[in-house]
Amino acid sequence: MRAEAYAKVNFTLDVYGTRPDGYHALRSVVLPISLADTLEIEATDDGLITSDTGYDDDLCVKAARVLKSSVSSLPPSVGAAIRVTKRIPAGSGLGGGSADAAAVLRALNGLWGLNFSVPELVEIGAQVGSDVPALVLGGPVLMEGRGERVSRIGSLIGQPNNRTINLVLVNPGIHSSTKDVYAACGVRENDAPSPTNAMASALKAGDLAQIAAAVSNDLQAPAVKLHPEIADALVSLRTAGATGVTMTGSGSCVFGFAPDSATAERISAELNFRGLQSWPVTTWLS
């Protein structure tokens, strides 16, 4: 079975205090984008769960194992072979590993005949990784907690004639450590205003200018201090004509808004000419 594993961007990311489990409490608006890994997933009868990525912390394998362990009636012989064609850069804040894990959960849910509902898969995904539930649910998502609480955000943009927003991604070409960035980040007071609320309102109103103006990421400032290359990418993207420029996740990728696909392609081509890795991508709001 072939499955596309779509990356994500954070339109907002609010960081609050540390929870009892050691994770930071978060609020974020998360959206999938058209940049994707491609997975080939096959059900096997040898009881093994394998992936060709070669990573010790492979989230594809972890997702399959968690899914299998959640069903006591599955025979031990049930297995899976997973092959991944990677396009989402690692350490970029685009959720590549989580996207792959979400795709594995959805695919094996069908291949193994489990018939879990989407909310049930979301709960299972929370055991795999913090970004997995949002990517299982898909669409514009309000993510809270450490990532385990997710809900869809409605949008007036999500009409048949206007379902996408054009974005430009830039990869500074460095690996940003999530642990280091969070360690360097200050936290919001629990009663502090949340930019995520403003973004949710902008999405519901369907106002593209308002959406671009509402982007926010509490992790951007500490990430820039640790990796000046991120600041350079932000400046390059703004200079090329993108609006609402910000970092996604804990970095290192940054993104900005373009009014249409032609402009996104022009900006991306200009940045690639300058030696930056860039892609024109879309996100969907329905």
RODO-2510 file (C-alpha; in nm, 4 decimals, decimal comma):
residues 286
     n   res          X          Y          Z
     1     m     0,0000     0,0000     0,0000
     2     r     0,1307     0,3428    -0,0936
     3     a     0,0750     0,6306     0,1499
     4     e     0,1757     0,9956     0,1469
     5     a     0,3057     1,1302     0,4784
     6     y     0,2467     1,5051     0,4761
     7     a     0,4726     1,7410     0,6708
     8     k     0,3301     2,0117     0,8952
     9     v     0,3867     2,3724     0,9854
    10     n     0,2916     2,5521     1,3044
    11     f     0,1056     2,8737     1,2329
    12     t     0,1355     2,9434     1,6067
    13     l     0,3213     2,7806     1,8945
    14     d     0,2608     2,9034     2,2510
    15     v     0,4867     2,7554     2,5195
    16     y     0,3690     2,7453     2,8808
    17     g     0,5199     2,5870     3,1934
    18     t     0,6498     2,2342     3,2383
    19     r     0,3938     1,9633     3,3085
    20     p     0,4328     1,6932     3,5750
    21     d     0,5417     1,4509     3,2995
    22     g     0,8323     1,6795     3,2065
    23     y     0,6826     1,8080     2,8807
    24     h     0,6007     2,1741     2,8225
    25     a     0,2340     2,2649     2,7999
    26     l     0,1650     2,3903     2,4472
    27     r    -0,1048     2,5525     2,2383
    28     s    -0,0541     2,5509     1,8633
    29     v    -0,2328     2,5745     1,5315
    30     v    -0,0949     2,2949     1,3127
    31     l    -0,1580     2,2473     0,9411
    32     p    -0,0408     1,9806     0,6943
    33     i     0,1515     2,0902     0,3856
    34     s     0,2033     1,9363     0,0447
    35     l     0,5683     1,8388     0,1053
    36     a     0,5521     1,4668     0,1826
    37     d     0,7455     1,1471     0,2321
    38     t     0,6141     0,8454     0,0402
    39     l     0,5663     0,5183     0,2261
    40     e     0,5206     0,1691     0,0852
    41     i     0,3580    -0,0428     0,3568
    42     e     0,3003    -0,4147     0,3300
    43     a     0,1261    -0,6447     0,5776
    44     t     0,3367    -0,9535     0,6478
    45     d     0,2794    -1,2852     0,8244
    46     d     0,6220    -1,3256     0,9851
    47     g     0,5444    -1,1287     1,3010
    48     l     0,8185    -0,8748     1,2250
    49     i     0,7817    -0,4988     1,1972
    50     t     1,0615    -0,3518     0,9887
    51     s     1,1542    -0,0234     0,8243
    52     d     1,4304     0,0580     0,5781
    53     t     1,5175     0,3950     0,7372
    54     g     1,7853     0,2441     0,9600
    55     y     1,7069     0,4833     1,2479
    56     d     1,7208     0,3468     1,6041
    57     d     1,4315     0,5740     1,7042
    58     d     1,2239     0,5032     1,3934
    59     l     0,8731     0,6357     1,4613
    60     c     0,7297     0,4208     1,1807
    61     v     0,8276     0,1039     1,3660
    62     k     0,7176     0,2475     1,6993
    63     a     0,3770     0,3419     1,5550
    64     a     0,3228    -0,0060     1,4121
    65     r     0,4252    -0,1702     1,7389
    66     v     0,2005     0,0529     1,9476
    67     l    -0,0893    -0,0129     1,7108
    68     k    -0,0315    -0,3889     1,7239
    69     s    -0,0049    -0,3919     2,1026
    70     s    -0,3380    -0,2093     2,1320
    71     v    -0,5245    -0,5078     1,9836
    72     s    -0,4966    -0,8199     2,2003
    73     s    -0,6767    -1,0330     1,9425
    74     l    -0,4118    -0,9856     1,6717
    75     p    -0,2129    -1,3060     1,6187
    76     p     0,1650    -1,2870     1,6823
    77     s     0,2282    -1,3587     1,3137
    78     v     0,0884    -1,0195     1,2077
    79     g     0,3699    -0,7946     1,0877
    80     a     0,4563    -0,5117     0,8517
    81     a     0,7351    -0,4070     0,6177
    82     i     0,7731    -0,0313     0,5712
    83     r     0,9781     0,1468     0,3056
    84     v     1,0187     0,5223     0,3177
    85     t     1,1170     0,7661     0,0438
    86     k     1,2283     1,0711     0,2439
    87     r     1,1666     1,4246     0,1221
    88     i     1,0994     1,6003     0,4535
    89     p     1,4335     1,7141     0,5997
    90     a     1,5179     1,5918     0,9503
    91     g     1,5571     1,8377     1,2365
    92     s     1,3538     2,0950     1,0483
    93     g     1,0407     2,1423     1,2596
    94     l     0,8308     1,9938     0,9796
    95     g     0,7382     1,6783     1,1709
    96     g     0,8766     1,4304     0,9195
    97     g     0,9038     1,1352     1,1565
    98     s     0,5629     1,2090     1,3051
    99     a     0,4104     1,2369     0,9575
   100     d     0,5508     0,8953     0,8691
   101     a     0,4130     0,7495     1,1934
   102     a     0,0678     0,8973     1,1286
   103     a     0,0656     0,7504     0,7779
   104     v     0,1650     0,4083     0,9170
   105     l    -0,1210     0,4167     1,1686
   106     r    -0,3774     0,5022     0,9025
   107     a    -0,2443     0,2463     0,6547
   108     l    -0,2093    -0,0464     0,8958
   109     n    -0,5504     0,0292     1,0421
   110     g    -0,6827    -0,0762     0,7011
   111     l    -0,4292    -0,3429     0,6081
   112     w    -0,4708    -0,5228     0,9403
   113     g    -0,8506    -0,4812     0,9301
   114     l    -0,8672    -0,3028     1,2660
   115     n    -1,1363    -0,0448     1,1821
   116     f    -1,0304     0,2052     1,4460
   117     s    -1,2055     0,5407     1,4203
   118     v    -0,9999     0,8567     1,3662
   119     p    -1,0409     0,9637     1,7332
   120     e    -0,9170     0,6192     1,8388
   121     l    -0,6150     0,6489     1,6084
   122     v    -0,5472     0,9933     1,7551
   123     e    -0,5314     0,8385     2,1034
   124     i    -0,2955     0,5694     1,9801
   125     g    -0,0835     0,8313     1,8037
   126     a    -0,0384     1,0195     2,1308
   127     q     0,1573     0,7185     2,2589
   128     v     0,3962     0,7476     1,9626
   129     g     0,4917     1,1172     1,9553
   130     s     0,3666     1,4659     2,0364
   131     d     0,3023     1,5731     1,6745
   132     v     0,1420     1,2451     1,5667
   133     p    -0,2176     1,3122     1,6869
   134     a    -0,2433     1,6378     1,4885
   135     l    -0,1153     1,4683     1,1734
   136     v    -0,3510     1,1732     1,2171
   137     l    -0,6458     1,4119     1,2478
   138     g    -0,5337     1,6300     0,9563
   139     g    -0,6525     1,9681     0,8377
   140     p    -0,6234     2,2847     1,0497
   141     v    -0,5854     2,1540     1,4048
   142     l    -0,5781     2,3174     1,7458
   143     m    -0,3158     2,1208     1,9402
   144     e    -0,2937     2,1463     2,3191
   145     g    -0,1162     1,9808     2,6110
   146     r     0,2018     1,8123     2,4922
   147     g     0,0189     1,7382     2,1657
   148     e    -0,2267     1,4729     2,2811
   149     r    -0,5354     1,6992     2,2713
   150     v    -0,6361     1,7951     1,9185
   151     s    -0,9481     1,9354     1,7573
   152     r    -1,0313     2,0572     1,4093
   153     i    -1,0595     2,4296     1,3380
   154     g    -1,3308     2,5271     1,0938
   155     s    -1,2534     2,7778     0,8191
   156     l    -1,4543     2,9875     0,5795
   157     i    -1,1624     2,9520     0,3382
   158     g    -1,2404     2,5836     0,3101
   159     q    -1,4811     2,6289     0,0224
   160     p    -1,4532     2,4395    -0,3087
   161     n    -1,3118     2,7439    -0,4913
   162     n    -1,0591     2,8479    -0,2262
   163     r    -0,9236     2,5563    -0,0285
   164     t    -0,5514     2,6281    -0,0154
   165     i    -0,2971     2,8781     0,1087
   166     n     0,0306     2,9154    -0,0785
   167     l     0,3474     2,9040     0,1309
   168     v     0,7198     2,9105     0,0687
   169     l     0,9501     2,6947     0,2824
   170     v     1,3182     2,7624     0,3412
   171     n     1,5552     2,5096     0,4961
   172     p     1,8682     2,6739     0,6455
   173     g     2,0421     2,3373     0,6188
   174     i     2,1063     2,2844     0,9883
   175     h     1,9679     2,0402     1,2447
   176     s     1,7869     2,2189     1,5273
   177     s     1,7786     2,0239     1,8551
   178     t     1,4275     2,0291     2,0001
   179     k     1,5661     1,9639     2,3482
   180     d     1,8132     2,2533     2,3303
   181     v     1,5585     2,4993     2,1916
   182     y     1,3002     2,4209     2,4591
   183     a     1,5683     2,4469     2,7283
   184     a     1,6505     2,7992     2,6095
   185     c     1,2882     2,9107     2,5828
   186     g     1,1051     3,1214     2,8388
   187     v     0,7466     3,0254     2,9153
   188     r     0,4190     3,2111     2,9166
   189     e     0,2148     3,2604     3,2303
   190     n    -0,0990     3,0467     3,2242
   191     d    -0,3189     3,3575     3,2129
   192     a    -0,1125     3,5321     2,9424
   193     p    -0,2858     3,6103     2,6101
   194     s    -0,2539     3,3288     2,3594
   195     p    -0,1647     3,4124     1,9965
   196     t    -0,3216     3,0786     1,9105
   197     n    -0,6650     3,2212     1,9917
   198     a    -0,6089     3,5037     1,7421
   199     m    -0,4981     3,2551     1,4771
   200     a    -0,7999     3,0304     1,5346
   201     s    -1,0254     3,3346     1,4913
   202     a    -0,8439     3,4356     1,1720
   203     l    -0,8841     3,0873     1,0256
   204     k    -1,2518     3,0766     1,1125
   205     a    -1,2998     3,4185     0,9518
   206     g    -1,1155     3,3056     0,6384
   207     d    -0,9085     3,6255     0,6182
   208     l    -0,5708     3,5519     0,4552
   209     a    -0,4143     3,8834     0,5568
   210     q    -0,5316     3,8314     0,9127
   211     i    -0,3911     3,4774     0,9119
   212     a    -0,0490     3,5937     0,7906
   213     a    -0,0457     3,8701     1,0539
   214     a    -0,1313     3,6294     1,3361
   215     v     0,1621     3,3857     1,2981
   216     s     0,3664     3,3422     1,6144
   217     n     0,6222     3,0982     1,7560
   218     d     0,7608     3,1229     2,1099
   219     l     1,0493     2,8953     2,0104
   220     q     1,1745     3,1212     1,7315
   221     a     1,3771     3,3642     1,9449
   222     p     1,5733     3,0957     2,1347
   223     a     1,6269     2,8973     1,8145
   224     v     1,7653     3,2050     1,6387
   225     k     2,0078     3,2634     1,9283
   226     l     2,1303     2,9059     1,8990
   227     h     2,1369     2,9052     1,5177
   228     p     2,1913     3,2436     1,3469
   229     e     2,1332     3,0691     1,0123
   230     i     1,7630     3,0677     1,0979
   231     a     1,7636     3,4473     1,1269
   232     d     1,9338     3,4703     0,7866
   233     a     1,6653     3,2473     0,6334
   234     l     1,3881     3,4621     0,7847
   235     v     1,5421     3,7780     0,6400
   236     s     1,5941     3,6169     0,2980
   237     l     1,2335     3,5034     0,2834
   238     r     1,1006     3,8480     0,3763
   239     t     1,3333     4,0180     0,1293
   240     a     1,2097     3,7909    -0,1483
   241     g     0,8524     3,9066    -0,0873
   242     a     0,6906     3,6567     0,1492
   243     t     0,4644     3,7809     0,4295
   244     g     0,3911     3,6410     0,7748
   245     v     0,7395     3,4909     0,7870
   246     t     0,8070     3,2671     1,0871
   247     m     0,9755     2,9461     1,1996
   248     t     0,7913     2,6161     1,2280
   249     g     0,8164     2,3958     1,5361
   250     s     1,1566     2,4091     1,7053
   251     g     1,3223     2,4821     1,3703
   252     s     1,5137     2,4990     1,1614
   253     c     1,2763     2,5505     0,8646
   254     v     1,0982     2,8817     0,8173
   255     f     0,7997     2,9651     0,6002
   256     g     0,6103     3,2610     0,4632
   257     f     0,2863     3,3329     0,2795
   258     a     0,2448     3,4102    -0,0900
   259     p    -0,0739     3,5470    -0,2505
   260     d    -0,0807     3,2815    -0,5238
   261     s     0,1081     2,9802    -0,6585
   262     a     0,2953     3,1804    -0,9234
   263     t     0,4349     3,4166    -0,6599
   264     a     0,5284     3,1242    -0,4358
   265     e     0,7155     2,9617    -0,7232
   266     r     0,8945     3,2890    -0,8059
   267     i     1,0041     3,3445    -0,4459
   268     s     1,1216     2,9869    -0,4115
   269     a     1,3157     3,0013    -0,7381
   270     e     1,4852     3,3239    -0,6298
   271     l     1,5889     3,1733    -0,2965
   272     n     1,7159     2,8556    -0,4600
   273     f     1,9206     3,0721    -0,6970
   274     r     2,0754     3,2370    -0,3912
   275     g     2,1809     2,8952    -0,2641
   276     l     1,9021     2,8323    -0,0126
   277     q     1,6947     2,5143    -0,0213
   278     s     1,3373     2,6236    -0,0786
   279     w     1,0023     2,4787    -0,1857
   280     p     0,6686     2,6294    -0,2879
   281     v     0,4022     2,4334    -0,0967
   282     t     0,0341     2,4552    -0,0146
   283     t    -0,1717     2,3885     0,2937
   284     w    -0,5386     2,3025     0,2905
   285     l    -0,8059     2,4442     0,5141
   286     s    -1,0927     2,1987     0,4774
***
